[in-house]
Structure formats: C-alpha cells, structure tokens
Amino acid sequence: MSKPQSAESTSKFLSLVLRHEPQRIGLTLDSEGWADLERLIELANAAGVALTRERVLDIVAASDKQRFALSDDGNRIRANQGHSVAVDLKLDAQMPPDVLFHGTATRFAASIRERGLLPGARQHVHLSTTAATATEVGARHGKPLVLTVRAADMQRDGYPFHRAANGVWLTAAVPAAYLVFPEAD
C-alpha cells in the first residue's frame, strides 16, 4: 500500500526518477527525457509512492523552480534540466546574457580555479541569471561561493549555451579563464 508523501518528498521522488534513476521503478524515458505520465503514476504506486495525476499536476504547477514540464497534450512529463542519464532536451543554442552566475561551495574553489566548472554527474553545468539565485544554490552545498561566468565571451569563442524551459542556462563546461572569482574578504 502506498503511503502519502509531502509535496517536497514527492518532488524529490520525481526528480530522482525523471533525472537520475528511472530504472529504480522500471520507468523508461525516451531520448528527449519524456515519460508517459500514467505509466509513471502506475509504477510509483507499485513502488510504494502514492501518486495521482492531480498530485503530479499540482507539483508541476506549484514548483517555484519549474523543475518539470508536461507535454502539450498533458500525457507526458520530463525534468527540465539536471539529468545524469543521457537525454537530448532538443534545446537550441542561444545567445546568453553577458554574464551568468554559478553557485557552489567555497570548499570547491581551488579545484574550480584549476579545472574550471565541470558538470560532474550531470550532462551540463547549470548557470543562473542572478547572483541571488546562485547564492541559494551554493548554500545547499556549504558556505556559498558565487562565481561570475563571462558567458558572452565564451559564446563568442565558440562555446554553446542553451536555456532550459525553467530559465536555467546550460553549457557543457566553463573553462577557468571565463570565471571571475569574488574578491577575498
């Protein structure tokens, strides 16, 4: 029997199966990351996670970070970005703003100075348009460090940028030469 989940735990579950481990519940994503919504609900309930169509629609609509998207017909769902499984979101390259921001923890500063920003287990490095958002992201990992990314310079030098449906900017990596570290206190 499925037990009720909080909205937060349900959102985390959806992130897990739509971004990282669809196989955990036997879910199949297509090449663009889409999953059949009714199949997701069926498999989640069989795995002990209480889901209904209404609950999923509420979470998609209420997510301040817009982590998920529904297909135009409302029959499929996918994560907007953050995948560690191979998917092609079919995002066209776009001209980024002059600068973007990346939030991380201060403990990673030395490695980033040496190697730049790498996607780690994900497919892309995630960048935001505001330092405030980057600070929130960095705080999730420890004492926040907000890096400025010279995005327009990168783009001019041939590095493509994509913008996910939720406004997060994505790129394969950011070489250290395009990063501006904050002044030391």
DRENDO-1510 file (C-alpha; in Angstrom, 1 decimal, always signed):
<recs>
REC; n; res; u; v; w
REC; 1; MET; +0.0; +0.0; +0.0 .
REC; 2; SER; +1.3; +3.5; -0.9 .
REC; 3; LYS; +1.8; +6.0; +1.9 .
REC; 4; PRO; +1.0; +9.7; +1.5 .
REC; 5; GLN; +4.1; +11.8; +0.7 .
REC; 6; SER; +4.7; +15.5; +1.3 .
REC; 7; ALA; +4.8; +17.8; -1.7 .
REC; 8; GLU; +8.6; +18.2; -1.1 .
REC; 9; SER; +9.3; +14.4; -0.9 .
REC; 10; THR; +7.1; +13.8; -4.0 .
REC; 11; SER; +9.0; +16.5; -5.9 .
REC; 12; LYS; +12.3; +14.9; -4.9 .
REC; 13; PHE; +11.0; +11.5; -6.0 .
REC; 14; LEU; +10.0; +12.9; -9.4 .
REC; 15; SER; +13.5; +14.5; -9.7 .
REC; 16; LEU; +15.1; +11.1; -8.9 .
REC; 17; VAL; +13.2; +9.1; -11.4 .
REC; 18; LEU; +13.0; +11.7; -14.2 .
REC; 19; ARG; +16.6; +13.0; -13.9 .
REC; 20; HIS; +18.7; +10.2; -12.5 .
REC; 21; GLU; +17.3; +6.8; -11.8 .
REC; 22; PRO; +14.2; +5.9; -13.9 .
REC; 23; GLN; +15.1; +2.3; -13.7 .
REC; 24; ARG; +14.6; +2.4; -9.9 .
REC; 25; ILE; +10.8; +2.0; -10.6 .
REC; 26; GLY; +11.1; +0.4; -14.0 .
REC; 27; LEU; +10.3; +3.6; -15.8 .
REC; 28; THR; +11.5; +4.3; -19.4 .
REC; 29; LEU; +12.4; +7.7; -20.6 .
REC; 30; ASP; +12.5; +8.5; -24.3 .
REC; 31; SER; +15.6; +10.0; -26.0 .
REC; 32; GLU; +14.3; +13.5; -25.0 .
REC; 33; GLY; +13.7; +12.6; -21.4 .
REC; 34; TRP; +9.9; +12.3; -21.6 .
REC; 35; ALA; +8.0; +9.6; -19.7 .
REC; 36; ASP; +4.4; +8.5; -20.0 .
REC; 37; LEU; +2.6; +10.2; -17.1 .
REC; 38; GLU; +0.1; +7.4; -16.5 .
REC; 39; ARG; +2.9; +4.8; -16.6 .
REC; 40; LEU; +4.9; +6.9; -14.1 .
REC; 41; ILE; +1.9; +7.0; -11.7 .
REC; 42; GLU; +1.3; +3.3; -12.0 .
REC; 43; LEU; +5.0; +2.4; -11.4 .
REC; 44; ALA; +5.3; +4.9; -8.5 .
REC; 45; ASN; +2.3; +3.5; -6.7 .
REC; 46; ALA; +3.6; -0.1; -7.3 .
REC; 47; ALA; +6.9; +1.1; -5.6 .
REC; 48; GLY; +5.0; +2.5; -2.6 .
REC; 49; VAL; +4.9; +6.2; -3.6 .
REC; 50; ALA; +1.4; +7.5; -3.6 .
REC; 51; LEU; +0.8; +9.4; -6.8 .
REC; 52; THR; -2.2; +10.6; -8.7 .
REC; 53; ARG; -2.5; +12.6; -11.9 .
REC; 54; GLU; -3.8; +15.6; -9.8 .
REC; 55; ARG; -0.9; +15.4; -7.4 .
REC; 56; VAL; +1.6; +15.4; -10.2 .
REC; 57; LEU; -0.1; +18.3; -11.9 .
REC; 58; ASP; -0.2; +20.3; -8.6 .
REC; 59; ILE; +3.6; +19.7; -8.1 .
REC; 60; VAL; +4.4; +20.7; -11.7 .
REC; 61; ALA; +2.3; +23.9; -11.3 .
REC; 62; ALA; +3.4; +24.8; -7.8 .
REC; 63; SER; +7.2; +24.3; -8.3 .
REC; 64; ASP; +8.9; +27.7; -7.8 .
REC; 65; LYS; +11.9; +26.3; -9.7 .
REC; 66; GLN; +9.8; +24.8; -12.5 .
REC; 67; ARG; +11.7; +21.6; -12.4 .
REC; 68; PHE; +9.2; +19.7; -14.6 .
REC; 69; ALA; +7.4; +20.1; -17.8 .
REC; 70; LEU; +4.3; +18.5; -19.2 .
REC; 71; SER; +3.9; +17.8; -22.9 .
REC; 72; ASP; +1.3; +19.9; -24.8 .
REC; 73; ASP; -1.2; +17.1; -24.6 .
REC; 74; GLY; -0.6; +16.6; -20.9 .
REC; 75; ASN; +0.2; +12.9; -21.3 .
REC; 76; ARG; +4.0; +13.0; -20.8 .
REC; 77; ILE; +6.3; +14.6; -18.2 .
REC; 78; ARG; +10.0; +15.3; -18.0 .
REC; 79; ALA; +12.5; +17.2; -15.9 .
REC; 80; ASN; +13.5; +20.5; -17.5 .
REC; 81; GLN; +17.2; +20.0; -16.7 .
REC; 82; GLY; +19.7; +18.4; -14.3 .
REC; 83; HIS; +19.8; +14.9; -15.9 .
REC; 84; SER; +22.6; +12.5; -15.1 .
REC; 85; VAL; +21.0; +10.0; -17.5 .
REC; 86; ALA; +21.6; +10.6; -21.2 .
REC; 87; VAL; +18.8; +12.7; -22.8 .
REC; 88; ASP; +18.7; +15.3; -25.5 .
REC; 89; LEU; +16.3; +18.0; -24.4 .
REC; 90; LYS; +16.4; +19.4; -28.0 .
REC; 91; LEU; +17.3; +22.9; -26.8 .
REC; 92; ASP; +18.6; +25.3; -29.5 .
REC; 93; ALA; +21.8; +27.1; -28.8 .
REC; 94; GLN; +21.0; +30.7; -27.7 .
REC; 95; MET; +22.9; +33.9; -27.1 .
REC; 96; PRO; +23.4; +34.2; -23.3 .
REC; 97; PRO; +23.5; +37.4; -21.3 .
REC; 98; ASP; +26.9; +39.0; -21.0 .
REC; 99; VAL; +27.4; +37.3; -17.6 .
REC; 100; LEU; +25.8; +34.4; -15.8 .
REC; 101; PHE; +26.4; +33.1; -12.3 .
REC; 102; HIS; +27.2; +29.8; -10.7 .
REC; 103; GLY; +26.7; +28.9; -7.1 .
REC; 104; THR; +28.9; +26.3; -5.4 .
REC; 105; ALA; +30.6; +25.9; -2.0 .
REC; 106; THR; +33.8; +27.6; -1.1 .
REC; 107; ARG; +35.5; +24.2; -0.5 .
REC; 108; PHE; +35.5; +23.7; -4.2 .
REC; 109; ALA; +37.2; +27.0; -5.1 .
REC; 110; ALA; +40.8; +25.6; -5.5 .
REC; 111; SER; +39.6; +22.8; -7.9 .
REC; 112; ILE; +37.5; +25.2; -9.9 .
REC; 113; ARG; +40.4; +27.7; -10.2 .
REC; 114; GLU; +42.4; +24.8; -11.7 .
REC; 115; ARG; +39.9; +22.9; -13.8 .
REC; 116; GLY; +37.0; +25.3; -14.3 .
REC; 117; LEU; +33.4; +24.2; -13.9 .
REC; 118; LEU; +32.6; +20.7; -14.9 .
REC; 119; PRO; +29.2; +19.0; -15.0 .
REC; 120; GLY; +30.1; +16.2; -12.6 .
REC; 121; ALA; +27.5; +13.5; -12.8 .
REC; 122; ARG; +25.1; +15.8; -14.8 .
REC; 123; GLN; +25.1; +16.5; -18.5 .
REC; 124; HIS; +25.6; +20.2; -18.2 .
REC; 125; VAL; +26.9; +23.0; -15.9 .
REC; 126; HIS; +23.9; +25.0; -14.6 .
REC; 127; LEU; +24.1; +28.8; -14.6 .
REC; 128; SER; +21.6; +31.4; -13.4 .
REC; 129; THR; +20.9; +35.0; -14.4 .
REC; 130; THR; +21.1; +36.4; -10.8 .
REC; 131; ALA; +23.7; +36.2; -8.1 .
REC; 132; ALA; +20.9; +35.8; -5.6 .
REC; 133; THR; +19.8; +32.5; -7.2 .
REC; 134; ALA; +23.4; +31.3; -7.4 .
REC; 135; THR; +23.8; +32.1; -3.7 .
REC; 136; GLU; +20.8; +29.9; -2.8 .
REC; 137; VAL; +22.2; +27.1; -4.9 .
REC; 138; GLY; +25.7; +27.4; -3.3 .
REC; 139; ALA; +24.2; +27.4; +0.2 .
REC; 140; ARG; +22.8; +24.0; -0.4 .
REC; 141; HIS; +26.4; +22.7; -0.7 .
REC; 142; GLY; +28.0; +24.5; +2.2 .
REC; 143; LYS; +29.3; +28.1; +2.6 .
REC; 144; PRO; +28.3; +29.6; -0.7 .
REC; 145; LEU; +30.7; +30.9; -3.4 .
REC; 146; VAL; +29.2; +32.8; -6.3 .
REC; 147; LEU; +31.2; +32.8; -9.5 .
REC; 148; THR; +30.6; +35.2; -12.4 .
REC; 149; VAL; +30.8; +33.5; -15.8 .
REC; 150; ARG; +31.8; +35.6; -18.7 .
REC; 151; ALA; +29.1; +34.0; -20.9 .
REC; 152; ALA; +29.1; +36.3; -23.9 .
REC; 153; ASP; +32.9; +35.9; -24.2 .
REC; 154; MET; +32.5; +32.1; -24.0 .
REC; 155; GLN; +29.8; +32.2; -26.7 .
REC; 156; ARG; +31.9; +34.4; -29.0 .
REC; 157; ASP; +34.8; +31.9; -28.5 .
REC; 158; GLY; +32.5; +29.0; -29.7 .
REC; 159; TYR; +31.0; +27.6; -26.5 .
REC; 160; PRO; +27.3; +26.9; -27.0 .
REC; 161; PHE; +24.7; +27.9; -24.4 .
REC; 162; HIS; +21.2; +26.5; -24.0 .
REC; 163; ARG; +18.3; +27.8; -21.9 .
REC; 164; ALA; +16.1; +25.2; -20.2 .
REC; 165; ALA; +12.3; +25.7; -20.1 .
REC; 166; ASN; +12.6; +26.9; -16.5 .
REC; 167; GLY; +15.2; +29.6; -17.3 .
REC; 168; VAL; +18.3; +27.8; -16.1 .
REC; 169; TRP; +21.2; +28.3; -18.5 .
REC; 170; LEU; +23.2; +25.2; -19.5 .
REC; 171; THR; +26.6; +24.6; -21.0 .
REC; 172; ALA; +28.9; +21.6; -21.3 .
REC; 173; ALA; +31.7; +23.2; -19.1 .
REC; 174; VAL; +33.2; +26.5; -18.2 .
REC; 175; PRO; +36.9; +26.8; -18.5 .
REC; 176; ALA; +38.6; +28.7; -15.6 .
REC; 177; ALA; +39.7; +31.5; -18.0 .
REC; 178; TYR; +36.0; +32.6; -18.2 .
REC; 179; LEU; +35.4; +32.7; -14.4 .
REC; 180; VAL; +35.5; +35.7; -12.2 .
REC; 181; PHE; +36.0; +34.9; -8.5 .
REC; 182; PRO; +34.8; +37.3; -5.8 .
REC; 183; GLU; +37.3; +39.5; -4.2 .
REC; 184; ALA; +38.7; +38.0; -1.0 .
REC; 185; ASP; +37.1; +39.5; +2.2 .
</recs>
